[in-house]
Amino acid sequence: MARSKERAPAVFELRSASMTLVVVALKTTDMLAIERELTARFADTPEMFNQDPVVIDIAQAEGDPLALDYARLASLLRQFKMVAAAVRGGSPEQMAAAAEAGLGEAPEALPPATRTPTPAVAAPPPVEAAPPPAPAPEPVAAAPVQAQPAAITTLIVDKPLRSGQQVYARGGDLVVLAAVNFGAEVIADGSIHVYAPLRGKAIAGARGNNDARIFSTCMEPELISIAGTYRTTDNPLPDTVIGKPAQIRLDGERLVFEPLD
């Protein structure tokens, strides 16, 4: 009798996954301009990324649509510890060029699905010998199950930060209970709270969180930035907030300064 062959155990599985990725949304195809901006924004913040996979979004990139050198762009991103994984928003020619450079095509965000109403079915005629059945209740649409947001971590620093020191709260908020002196730098993916004079650089929403804010009991920063929109001492803060308790938030692409009572 022939022995049946035993199936070898699988060495891998294919599963669908939903992951949050950083998106580099380009506004131009000018490689020199992109390199200058990356250098100006991230050269002094080496801890901002940690070999994080990123998606290159070119839907709003102005200029020659075929001017992007994807291999060069991927190499440039690696200098700042970002790993280009995929591209989205391009024309068929652009996506083909990205594929030749070894980059995949990231799916666009899908709009929420709409529920198609079910047509009503006529009830059968009542039987004389028995009372008509009670009408079936209207079907109630189940409330959508919303994914629970990931827990936001908070990094707390209770010592003064001197010039040259840098603190980065990856994936959450940063709370500083002492002064952030000139030349120091505080960075957070979420909001920044400084319960002391803020005189150094403060970069909130470092990965594009437009809802991030900057708070301080004495707002005197040399640079502030929220989700890439920044302001330096070359453009002084309003008299209503400088040196006073205040918050800074983002409204569209405009920084809004508000005193705190």
N, C-alpha and C positions, 0 to 999 in steps of 0.2 A: 504494500500500500504506500502510495506517495505521501510524504509528509507535507502538510500545509505550511506554507511560508508564513512566518510571523511578521507582522508589520512593525517596522522599526518606529520607535517613538519620534514624534515631530521635534525638530531642533529649533523651530521658530513658529510664531503665530503672527498673523496679520490682524491688526485691530485698528478701528477708527479712533482718532484722538482729537480733542479740542484743546488747543494751546493758545496762550496769549503771547504774541510776538511783538517786538518793536518794529514800527514801520518808519522807514526813511522816505518821507514824501518829498520828492524833488520838485522844485519850482523852475528849474532850468536844465538844459542838457549840456551846458558849458562846463566841461570837466575842470577847467582852471578855477572857475568860480566855486564849484562844489568843493574842490580841494582847499581853497582859501577859507571857505566858511567852516568846514570841518576842523581845520587847524585852529581857527580863531575860537571856535566854541568848545573844543574838547582837548586841545593840546595840554592845557593846564589841569585837566581833571582825569588823570589816568585811571582812577577807580570807577569811573562812570559805568563802564561796561566790562563784562567778564566773559569774553568769547560768546556773547549772546547772539543767537540767530536772528536775523532781521529780514524784513520784506521790503523790497525797493518798489515804491509806488511812483509811477511816472505818468499818471493820468493828467496831472496839471503841469507837467514840465514843458516850458516854452523853449522854442528854438528848433534847430534841426532835429527832427525825430530820430534820425539815424546817427546822430553825433555821439551818442553815449558809447563809450568803450567799456563794456560790462566787465571784462577781465581786469581792466585797470581800476574800475570802480570797486570791484570786490577786493582787490589788493589794497586799495586806499582805505576801505572800511576796516580791513584787518589790522591796519596800523593803529586804529583806535579800539581794538578788541571787539569788533563787530564782525560776525560771519554772515555774509550774504547767502541767503537760502533760496529765495524765490523773487519773482518780479510780477507785478500786476498793473493793469491799467494801460497797457501799451497796444499799439496797432499789431496786426499779424506779423509785419516785418520786424517790429521791435521785439516781439516775443520770440520770433525765430532766432534773432541775434542773441537774445538772452539764453535761449536753449543751447546754442552753439558754445556759449561760455560756461555751460554746465549748471545753469540756474533753472529751477522749475518755475511753473506758473501758479501763483497763489490765487485761490478763488476770491471773487469779489464778495463783499458782505451781502447776504441775501435778505430781502425784505421779509417781514413776518408774513406767514402764509395766511390767506383769508379762508374762512370756512364757507364752503358751498352749502347754501340752505337746502335741506331735504324737502322735496315736494310732498305736500300733504296727501295722505291716502284716504279715499272715501271710506267711511265706515259701512259695513254690510247692513242691509235692511233688518229691522228688528223682527224677531220671531214672536208671533202672537201669543204663544203659550208661555212665554217668559218675558220679564221686563227687559228693555234694551240694556246692554252693558254700559257701564259708566264710561264716559270718554277717557281715553288714555291721557295722562298729564303731558303737558308740553315738555319735550326733552330739554333739559337744562345743560347748557354748554359747560363743560368742566373748566374751572379757572386754570389758566396756564401755569405750569409749575416753573417757577423762576429759580435759577441756580443761585445758591447761596454765595455771596461774594467772599473771596478769600479774606481771611483775617488780616487786618492791617497791623503790621508790627510797628512799634514805636521805639526809637533809639533815644536814650536819655543821656545827656552829657552834663555833669555837674561841676566841671572845672573850666576856668577861662581858656580860651583858645588864642594862642599867640600867633604872630606873623609866621607864615610858612606851614602852619598846621591845617589839615583838611579832615573833615568828617563827612561821611556819606551814609545816609540811611537808605539802604537798598530796599525797595518794595514797601516803604512805609513813611511815617512822619518822623521828624527830628525835633526833639525838645532840648534846648540848651538853657541851663539854669545859671549861667555866668556869662561874662562879656565875650563877645566875638570881636577881637581886636583887629586893627588895620592889618591887612596882609593875610588874615586867616580866611578860611573858606568853609562854608557849610552847605551841604547838598542833600537833597531828599527827593525821592520819587513822589512823595506826598507833600504835605505842608511842613513849614518850618516855624517853630515857636521859640523865640528868644526872650526869656524873662530877665533881660539885662540889656545894656547897650549893644546894638548891632552895628559894628563899624566896618566889618570886612565884607566879603562877597557872600551873597545868599542866593542859591539856585534851587528853586522849588519846582515840582512837576518835571523833574529832570528827564523823564521818559515820555513827556507829552501829556501829562495830566493837567487839563485846562482848569480843573476845579481846585487845584492846589492853591494855597495862600501862604503869605509870609506875615508873621506877627512879631512885634517887638514892643517892649515897654519904653525903648528909646531908639527910634528909627534914624540911624545915621550911616547907612551902608555906602560902601564905595562902588558896589555893583549889586543889582538885583535882577533876577530872571525868573519867569514863570513860563514853563512849557516853551522855552526858546525865545520868548519876547523879553528883551532886557533893557536896562537903563543904567547909565553910569553917572559918575559925578560931573561929567561934562554937561549933563542936563540935570541941574539940581532938583531935589524933591520940593514939593510945594511947602510954603511956610507953615501950613496947617498941620503937617505931619513930621517935618524934620526935627529930630531931637525930642519927639514926643511919642507917647503910646499910639500905635497906629497899626493898620493892617493894609496889605497890598493884595489885590486880586486881579484876575484877568477878565476883561469884558470884550469878547471877540479877540481882536489882536491889540487891544489897548489896555495898558496897566492903569488900574484905578487905585487911588490912594485915599484912605479913609481914617480919620482920627478915631481913637477909642476913648470912650469916657471912663 
